[in-house]
């Protein structure tokens, strides 16, 4: 999932690369679009991998532990390849630990738990409230009133969530816990912008992911009893870590080198659409008409809040 534009950090999913020089290059822009779109599709597969693992009796906390620790190892290897270091200034320790706790420990558990409780479609629609939480968080942190665009995105997104809650039907199980977990996933993911953007700027995304994923996996490992996959689960966990965690960030970073953040955010909104389509085909999940309208409103609010991020 791509969040609103942020500081100028090469390879960061929120990098501020406004109207980059490559935007006018058709071939480069096309490659960038495929990279961002590919990242969105790969993130959408998290719900599919989660449902498959749960079919083998794997709990959400185990999935979160395996994903965080596995992806953390991949980013550590990535960091070593590019010659980076795991250590950083002491002043960054507290922000990194906080980011690891919210952006990894909480987020990595909340998303699969929401998928297992309410289904892929509901979980991903509520996940896409993250940009709305970013607007709210930014207003709270800066104590400045939101712009009209930002305020409109919050109102539209809130209306969309209410519609999803009132209109869900079929195999999309909408329980109070499913709503709470989905909103928690969106809220905790907003930390990637509110807290993570500064860390990405100062330390670089690879170092931040390497440290945050490893640190954030510790509470998850304790909660999961440091369980290990068995049999064919290793293949699915490997796909979850490599295909739906490490690779999408690499693709998104490459895409943002070629596209402006605004275009990237619009393309990245493919994620909940792809997730909903896959859930309908593979698991028979359906939303009622009111809920479909609500889902469209949530995605529209996500795009609107992203497009108006600089005016917040």
N, C-alpha and C positions, 0 to 999 in steps of 0.2 A: 504494500500500500504506500502511495506517495502522499506526503504531507505538504502543506503550503511552503512556498519559497522561503529560504532563510539566508544565512550568511554565505559569503563566497568561499566555499570549500570544495575543492575538486573531488568528485566522486561521492559526495554526500548527497543522499536522496532529497535533501531540502536545499541544495546549493543554489545560491543566488547568481544564476547565469542568465540574466535578462537578455532576451533577444540576441543571443550569442552570434558570433560572426559566421557560424556554420548554418544558421537558420535559413539563409538564402541559398545554400548549396543543396540542390534537390536530392542528390544521391546520399550525401551525408545526413540530411534530415530524415531520409527514408530509413537509413540504417538506425538512426537514433530512435525513430518511432517503433521499429521492430524490437529494439532492445527494451524500451520501456513497456511496450505491449507484452513482450515475453516475460518480463518480471511480474507483471500483473497476473498473467496466466499461471505462472509458477506459484505465486502466493495463493492463488485460488485453490491449488491442489492440496494445501494444508488440511482443509476440511475433509477431503477424500481420504488422505492418508490416515487422518485421525479416526474416521469412521471405520476404516479397514482394521486398524490396530485394535479398536474397541471391540470389533467383532470377534477377536481372539481373546477377549477378556482383559485387555490392557486398560488401566485407569488413566484418567486425564493427567494426573500428577506424574505418572510414569512417562507419558508421552512428552510432557513439558520438560522433565529432567533429561530425558534422552536427547531431545531436540536442542536444548540449551547447551548441554555439555558437549554433544557431538559437533554442533556448529562452532562452539567456542574453540575446540581443537582445530577445526579447519581454519579459523581466523588466526590462530596462533601460528600455524604452519604458513599461512599467507603472509603474516607479519615477518616471519623469519626469512621467507623468500625475498621480500623487498628490502630486507636489512633493517627493519624497524626494531623498537625495543618495547618490552612490556611495562617497564617502569617509566614514571613521569614525575613531574614536580609534586611535592607534598601537598601543595594547595589544591591539587586536583583530586586528591584521594576521596574527600567527602562527596563532591559532586559525582564522581564515578560510582561510589558505593550506592548513593541515592538513585542514580540512573539504573544501576544493575538491579536494585530492589524493585523499582516500579516498572521499568521498561523490559526487564527479563523475568524476574521471579513472579511478579503479579501477571504481567501480560502473557507470558508463555503458558501460564496455567489457565488464565481466564478464557482465552480463545478456544482451546480444545474442550474445556469444560462447557462452554456455551454451545459448541457444536454437538456435544453428546447429550446435553440437556434439551436443547430446543431445535436442533437440526442445523444443517449447513447454511441454509438460506437466511434464517432469522439471525444467526450468529454474525454472518458477514454484513448484513444490512445494519445491524447495531454497531458493528465494528467501525463502520463508515461514519459514525458520529464523531470520530477522532478530530477531524478538522474543526468541528463545531466546538469541541472542548478546548481546542487550541485558542480559538477566538475568546472564549470565556476566560481561560487562564491568562491570556495576554492582558485582558482588561483588568483582571484582579491584580496581576503583578505590576502593571504600569500605573494603575489607578486612573486611567484615561477612559473616557466614554468611547464605545465602539462607533465605527463609521456606520453609515446607513446600510452599506453593503454587508458589513459584518453582522449587524443586528438582524438584517433580513435573513441571512443564512442561518442564524440561530433559531429564528421563529419558524422558518420553513422546515429545518431539520427536526425541531420539536414536534411540529405537526405531523411530519412523516413518521416519527417514532410512535406517536399515539395511534396513527392509522395502522401501522404494522401490528401493534398490540391488539387493536380492536378487530382487525380483519384477518388474522392468521387462521388457517384451517388445514384440513387434510393431515399429512404426515409432518407438517411443520408444527411441532409441539410448543405452544407458547405458555409457559408457566412463569410465575413471578421470579423463580430462580433463573430461568433462561434469560429473561429480560435483564435481571441484575447482572448476570455474568457477561452478557453481550455489551451492556453499557460500561461495565468494568473494563472489558477488553478495549473499547474505544477510548475510555478515559486514560488507561495506563499507556496506550500507544501514543497518546498525545505528548507523553513525556519525551518522545524522540525529537519533538520540535521544541518544546518548552525548556527542557533541560539538556537534551542531547546535542542540540545545534551548537551551543557554545563549546561543548567538549569536542565535537567534530572539528570545529574551527581551530581550536588550540592544539589538539593532539593528533588529529587525523582520524578518519572513520575506521580504518583497519585496526589501529591500536585500541580505540574505544570499544569496538565490537569484541576484540580478543579478550580484553580485560573484563568488560561488563558481562559477557556471556559466561565466562568461567566463574566469576564471582557470583553472579545471579543464579547459577546452576546449583550452588551449594545448598541454599535452603530447600530447593526443589529436590535435591538428592536426599537430604535428611527426611523430608516428608515422604519420599518414595522408598525409603529404606535402601537407597543406592542400588536399586534393582537393575538387572541387566536383561536385554532382549534375549529371546530364545528362538532357535530354529529360523523360520522364514521371517520372523520379526526383524532380524538384522537388516534384511534387504529393504524393508519399508522404512525403518528408522534411518538407514543410510540415505534413502531418497528424500526423506523429510529434512534431513540436515543439509545435504548437498544441493538437491534440486530446488527445494522450497525455502531455503534460508540463506545459504552462502551465495549461490549463483544469482538469485534475483538482485541482491545488492550490487554485485559486480555488473550485471546488465544495466541496472538503473544508473549506476555511476557513469557507464559508457554512454548511455542515452543522454544524460544531462550534459555531456561534453559536446553534444551535437544539437540539442534542442533547448529552447528556453524552458524554464520551470513551468510556465503557464501551459504550454503545449504538453509537457510531460504529465502534469497533473490530470489534464483532460483525458489523455490516453490511459493513464493508470486507473481511471474509474471503470475500466473494463473488469477489474477484479471481482466486485460483488456480482456483476452480470454473469461472468463466466462461472463463478461459484454456484449461483442460483441455477444456471442451465445444467451444469454437471449434476447438481443435487436432484433436479427434476428427472433427468435421464437415468441416473444410477440408483437413486433411492426413492424415487416417486414423491419427492417433496413438492407440495403445491401451496401457493398463497392465494387467498381470496382476492377479489377485485379491489376491495378497499386496501388490503395489505400491499397489493402490487402498486397502487397509487402512492401509498406511504413509502415504499421502497424507492420509487422514482424520486419522490420529494427528498429523501435522505441523500441520495446520490447527487441530486441537483444542488442541495445545500452544501455538500462537500465541495463540489466544483465552485460554487459561488464564494464560499469562504476562502478557497485557495486563490481564486482570481482576485479577491479583494484583500488579500493578506497584508499588502503593504499599506492599506488604508486603515487598518485596525487601530 
